[in-house]
Amino acid sequence: IGVRLVGSEMCIRDRANALALARSEAVTRGQQIMVVPNGPGDTPPSDGTYAKGIWSVVTQNLSPAFPDGPSPVIETYQVSEVDSVEDLAGNSVVTPFVFNSNGTLDQTSAVNFCHTGGAMCNQLRINLVGRSQISRVTNTP
């Protein structure tokens, strides 16, 4: 019997799945892989923030000939929307999550996914080795 996740639980699992795939692909391909929010011009389109709609797992575009060229998309995740995505200092998360070729990150991350007015947020922590942990924390607006 499977367990059906709803609401914020599904939201955080979708995001954790995208990060797990990115880490796995970085090791498998031996190159940097990023998790980025889709922007208005992407397929499928989104608003370019981590709070809304679409996350893509992409290869890092390292071509010196086309530094602004698109990065090839590995997988796209339709994630549940939340009202805010903030780091522990309360800053909006805008930089991509970048996994190195050995599956590690250059810095740890702790990000809260919250709904306005909700008493609890989901917190996603990613350590330097690229592993993630999910927990519930109090929403402090």
C-alpha positions in Angstrom: 0.0 0.0 0.0 1.4 3.3 -1.0 1.3 6.5 0.9 -0.2 9.5 -0.8 1.5 12.8 0.0 -0.6 16.0 -0.2 0.0 19.7 0.0 3.2 20.8 1.5 4.6 17.3 1.9 4.3 16.7 -1.8 5.8 20.1 -2.4 9.0 19.3 -0.5 9.3 15.7 -1.9 9.1 17.0 -5.5 12.0 19.4 -4.8 14.0 16.7 -3.0 13.6 14.4 -6.0 14.9 17.1 -8.3 17.9 17.6 -6.1 18.6 13.8 -5.8 18.4 13.5 -9.6 20.9 16.4 -10.1 23.4 14.8 -7.6 23.1 11.4 -9.3 23.5 12.9 -12.8 26.6 15.0 -11.7 28.3 11.8 -10.6 27.2 9.7 -13.6 28.1 12.3 -16.2 31.2 13.5 -14.4 30.2 17.2 -14.8 28.4 20.0 -12.9 24.6 19.8 -12.9 22.3 22.6 -11.7 18.8 22.8 -10.4 17.2 26.0 -11.6 13.7 27.5 -11.7 12.2 27.9 -15.2 11.9 31.4 -16.4 9.2 33.0 -18.6 10.9 32.0 -21.9 11.6 28.4 -20.9 9.5 25.4 -21.8 7.4 25.0 -19.8 7.4 28.6 -18.7 7.4 29.8 -15.1 8.2 33.1 -13.4 11.9 32.4 -12.7 11.6 32.0 -8.9 12.1 28.9 -6.8 8.7 29.4 -5.2 6.6 28.9 -8.4 5.8 26.0 -10.6 8.7 24.5 -12.5 12.2 23.4 -11.6 14.6 22.0 -14.2 17.7 19.8 -13.8 20.2 21.1 -16.4 23.8 20.5 -17.4 26.2 23.3 -16.6 26.9 25.2 -19.8 30.7 25.5 -19.8 31.1 26.3 -23.5 33.4 29.4 -23.9 32.1 29.8 -27.4 28.5 30.3 -26.1 28.7 31.5 -22.5 25.1 32.7 -22.6 23.7 29.8 -24.5 21.1 27.5 -23.0 22.0 24.6 -20.8 20.7 21.3 -22.0 17.7 20.1 -19.8 17.9 16.7 -18.3 14.5 16.6 -16.5 11.8 19.1 -15.6 9.8 18.9 -12.4 6.4 20.4 -11.9 6.6 21.3 -8.3 3.8 22.5 -6.0 3.8 26.3 -5.6 4.6 27.9 -2.2 4.4 31.5 -1.1 8.0 31.9 -0.2 11.4 30.1 -0.5 13.9 31.6 1.9 17.3 30.7 3.3 17.7 30.6 7.0 18.7 34.3 7.0 15.3 35.1 5.5 16.7 35.9 2.0 14.8 34.9 -1.1 16.7 32.0 -2.8 17.8 33.1 -6.3 21.0 31.2 -7.1 21.0 27.7 -8.6 21.8 24.6 -6.7 25.1 23.4 -8.3 26.3 19.8 -7.8 29.9 19.2 -8.7 31.1 16.2 -10.8 31.6 14.1 -7.6 28.0 14.9 -6.3 29.1 17.5 -3.7 28.1 21.1 -3.2 30.5 24.0 -2.5 28.4 25.2 0.4 25.6 23.7 2.5 22.1 25.0 2.0 19.1 25.2 4.3 16.0 26.5 2.7 12.4 27.0 4.0 9.4 26.4 1.8 6.4 28.3 3.4 2.8 29.2 2.8 1.6 32.6 4.0 -0.3 32.2 7.2 0.8 28.6 7.8 2.1 27.7 11.2 4.8 25.4 9.9 7.2 25.4 6.9 9.1 22.5 5.3 12.9 22.9 5.6 15.2 21.3 3.2 18.9 21.0 4.3 21.6 19.9 1.8 25.0 19.0 3.2 28.4 19.4 1.5 28.2 15.8 0.2 24.9 16.6 -1.5 22.6 14.6 0.6 19.3 16.2 1.6 17.2 16.1 4.8 13.6 17.3 5.2 12.0 18.5 8.4 9.1 20.6 9.7 10.0 24.0 11.3 7.9 26.8 12.8 7.0 29.6 10.3 8.5 32.8 11.6 7.1 35.6 9.3 
